[in-house]
């Protein structure tokens, strides 16, 4: 990877087209990383979840290995994230919520792997696909679709009414503001994930560039700069592992919150939800 970084430390971030037709990119490095993340999840999650501690009546109910972590995450997302927000709609949306979390987390993790030196179809692969605003935007559009479709389907008139929370005579002012605010949430969701995935890679690229700049003045200077840079890069990489998990959770939490705001409503100080159809 070091030889690749010498070419351009930011190559790990930008996308690399692989297949193009008539100026349109049909396949690039970030799409490959998304496909790889989906393939690994489809392949590994069922295997991990089915592992049990034994074949007896009790052992068959106890997960083993990575299955413990998967089950703990799923249980936490269902009981501590989804249920307080979605209430009786929890089981209706929980599979979508689980899918969002594991997919975003897998893509974030794959973006940390030093795959940039590997070439497929003449282009480098690797990089964080979630650092691409177009890909993150596509994920946000899926969330937006879930919110709007289920808002009309389950929330009905309550979903429409919340765009005009004040008196009717102020609707001309409140409705445009609420609509702008509604779409601004999803734009912020896009920027939050994309910017945080870019930031760590840019910081690592800047740190590595210090070594090359110091090398101009001599090997001794480069070695002197390399030691703190390498230590700092290790620390930042460990921090990026945490950030990959944190922002997968934040994206999932906000997705759940936006869906909940579209289908669950409170009336007269008591909790009253729109009836499921």
C-alpha positions in Angstrom: 0.0 0.0 0.0 2.9 2.3 0.7 4.0 2.3 -3.0 0.4 3.2 -3.9 0.3 6.0 -1.4 3.4 7.5 -2.9 1.5 8.0 -6.2 -1.4 9.9 -4.5 -2.4 9.4 -0.9 -6.0 10.4 -1.8 -6.4 7.6 -4.3 -8.0 5.5 -1.5 -10.9 7.9 -1.4 -11.8 8.7 -5.0 -13.7 6.2 -7.1 -12.0 4.5 -10.0 -14.2 3.7 -13.1 -13.9 0.1 -14.4 -16.6 -0.2 -17.0 -17.8 2.7 -19.0 -20.3 3.0 -21.9 -21.0 6.2 -23.8 -19.5 8.3 -21.0 -21.6 6.6 -18.3 -19.9 4.6 -15.6 -21.5 1.2 -15.2 -19.1 -0.2 -12.6 -16.5 1.5 -10.4 -14.4 0.7 -7.3 -17.0 1.9 -4.9 -19.8 -0.2 -6.5 -17.4 -3.2 -6.2 -16.9 -2.5 -2.5 -20.7 -2.4 -2.0 -21.2 -5.6 -3.9 -18.4 -7.2 -1.8 -20.0 -6.0 1.4 -23.4 -7.4 0.4 -21.9 -10.7 -0.7 -20.0 -11.1 2.6 -23.1 -10.4 4.6 -25.2 -12.8 2.6 -22.5 -15.5 3.0 -21.3 -15.0 6.5 -24.3 -13.8 8.6 -26.4 -17.0 8.1 -23.4 -19.2 9.0 -22.6 -17.2 12.2 -26.2 -17.0 13.3 -26.7 -20.8 12.9 -23.7 -21.7 15.0 -24.9 -23.1 18.4 -23.0 -24.3 21.5 -24.5 -27.8 21.3 -27.1 -30.1 19.8 -29.0 -30.7 23.0 -32.2 -28.9 23.8 -30.5 -26.1 25.7 -27.3 -25.9 23.6 -29.3 -25.5 20.4 -30.7 -22.2 21.7 -27.4 -20.7 22.7 -25.4 -18.9 20.0 -21.7 -19.5 19.7 -18.8 -17.5 18.3 -19.7 -14.4 16.2 -23.3 -15.4 16.6 -23.3 -14.0 20.1 -22.3 -10.6 18.8 -24.8 -10.7 16.0 -27.6 -11.6 18.3 -26.6 -9.0 20.9 -26.6 -6.3 18.2 -29.9 -7.4 16.8 -31.5 -7.5 20.2 -30.2 -4.1 21.2 -31.4 -2.5 17.9 -34.8 -4.1 18.4 -35.4 -3.4 22.1 -33.4 -0.2 22.7 -33.6 1.6 19.4 -36.6 0.5 17.4 -39.2 -0.3 20.1 -39.1 3.0 22.0 -39.6 4.8 18.6 -41.8 2.5 16.5 -43.8 0.9 19.2 -46.3 -1.6 17.6 -44.6 -1.1 14.2 -41.3 -2.5 15.5 -41.5 -5.9 14.0 -42.8 -4.4 10.7 -39.6 -2.4 10.2 -36.9 -4.2 12.2 -35.6 -6.3 9.3 -35.0 -3.2 7.3 -33.3 -1.5 10.3 -31.0 -4.5 10.8 -30.2 -4.5 7.1 -29.3 -0.8 7.2 -27.0 -1.2 10.2 -25.1 -4.3 9.0 -24.7 -3.0 5.4 -23.4 0.4 6.3 -21.1 -1.1 9.0 -19.7 -3.6 6.5 -19.1 -1.0 3.9 -17.4 1.3 6.4 -15.1 -1.5 7.6 -14.2 -2.6 4.1 -13.2 1.0 3.4 -10.5 0.7 6.0 -8.8 -2.3 4.3 -5.6 -1.5 2.3 -6.9 -2.9 -1.0 -5.9 0.1 -3.1 -2.9 -1.7 -4.6 -5.2 -4.4 -6.1 -6.3 -3.9 -9.7 -9.5 -5.3 -11.2 -10.4 -4.5 -14.9 -7.5 -2.1 -15.0 -8.6 0.0 -12.0 -7.8 0.1 -8.3 -10.4 -1.3 -5.9 -10.9 -0.4 -2.3 -11.9 2.7 -0.5 -14.9 3.7 1.6 -18.0 3.6 -0.6 -19.8 5.5 2.0 -17.4 8.4 1.5 -19.0 8.8 -2.0 -21.9 11.2 -1.7 -23.7 9.5 -4.6 -23.7 6.2 -2.9 -24.6 7.6 0.5 -27.2 9.6 -1.3 -28.7 6.4 -2.7 -28.9 4.9 0.8 -30.6 8.1 2.0 -33.1 7.9 -0.9 -34.0 4.4 0.2 -34.7 5.7 3.7 -36.7 8.7 2.2 -38.8 6.2 0.2 -39.5 4.1 3.3 -40.5 7.3 5.2 -42.8 8.7 2.6 -44.5 5.5 1.4 -45.1 4.3 5.0 -46.0 7.8 6.2 -48.9 7.8 3.7 -49.7 4.1 4.1 -49.7 3.9 7.9 -49.8 7.5 9.1 -52.3 8.7 6.6 -53.9 12.1 7.4 -51.7 12.5 10.5 -48.5 12.3 8.3 -49.9 15.0 6.0 -51.2 17.1 8.9 -47.8 17.4 10.6 -46.6 19.5 7.7 -49.0 22.3 9.0 -48.6 22.2 12.8 -50.2 25.6 13.3 -53.5 27.4 12.5 -54.8 27.0 9.0 -54.3 30.7 8.2 -50.6 30.2 8.7 -50.4 27.2 6.4 -49.0 29.3 3.5 -45.9 29.9 5.7 -45.6 26.7 7.8 -46.1 24.2 5.0 -43.1 25.3 2.9 -40.9 25.6 6.0 -41.9 22.1 7.2 -41.3 20.6 3.7 -37.8 22.2 3.6 -37.1 21.0 7.1 -38.3 17.5 6.1 -35.9 17.1 3.2 -33.1 18.9 5.1 -33.1 16.0 7.6 -32.2 13.6 4.9 -29.6 15.9 3.4 -28.0 16.2 6.8 -28.1 12.4 7.1 -26.2 12.1 3.8 -23.6 14.7 4.8 -23.0 13.3 8.3 -22.1 9.8 7.0 -20.2 10.9 3.9 -18.1 13.6 5.7 -17.1 11.5 8.6 -16.0 8.6 6.3 -13.9 11.0 4.2 -12.3 12.8 7.2 -10.3 9.9 8.6 -8.9 9.0 5.2 -8.0 12.6 4.4 -6.2 12.9 7.8 -4.2 9.7 7.2 -3.3 11.0 3.7 -2.1 14.3 5.2 0.0 12.5 7.8 1.6 10.2 5.2 2.5 13.2 3.0 4.6 14.6 5.9 7.0 11.7 5.4 7.4 12.3 1.7 7.9 16.0 2.3 10.6 15.3 4.9 12.3 12.8 2.6 13.2 15.8 0.3 15.6 17.0 3.0 17.1 13.6 3.6 16.6 10.1 4.8 17.4 10.9 8.4 14.8 13.6 8.5 12.2 11.3 6.9 12.9 8.6 9.5 12.5 11.1 12.3 9.2 12.2 10.9 8.0 8.7 10.1 8.1 7.4 13.7 5.5 9.9 15.1 3.5 9.7 11.9 3.2 5.9 12.0 2.2 6.0 15.6 -0.4 8.7 14.9 -1.6 6.7 11.9 -2.2 3.6 14.0 -4.1 5.6 16.6 -6.2 7.2 13.9 -6.9 3.9 12.3 -8.2 2.5 15.6 -10.3 5.6 15.9 -11.7 5.0 12.4 -12.8 1.5 13.5 -14.8 3.1 16.2 -16.1 5.8 13.8 -17.2 3.1 11.3 -19.3 1.5 14.1 -20.6 4.8 15.5 -21.8 6.2 12.2 -23.4 3.0 11.2 -25.4 3.2 14.4 -26.1 6.9 14.0 -27.4 6.3 10.4 -29.5 3.4 11.6 -30.9 5.4 14.6 -31.8 8.4 12.5 -33.4 6.1 9.9 -35.5 4.6 12.6 -36.4 8.0 14.1 -37.5 9.4 10.7 -39.7 6.3 10.1 -41.1 6.6 13.6 -42.0 10.3 13.0 -43.9 9.3 9.9 -46.0 6.5 11.3 -46.3 7.1 15.1 -48.2 10.1 16.5 -49.1 11.4 19.9 -52.5 13.0 20.6 -53.8 14.9 23.7 -50.9 13.9 25.9 -51.6 10.2 25.5 -49.8 7.9 23.2 -52.0 7.1 20.2 -50.6 5.6 17.1 -52.0 5.4 13.6 -53.7 2.1 13.1 -51.9 -0.5 11.1 -53.6 -1.5 7.9 
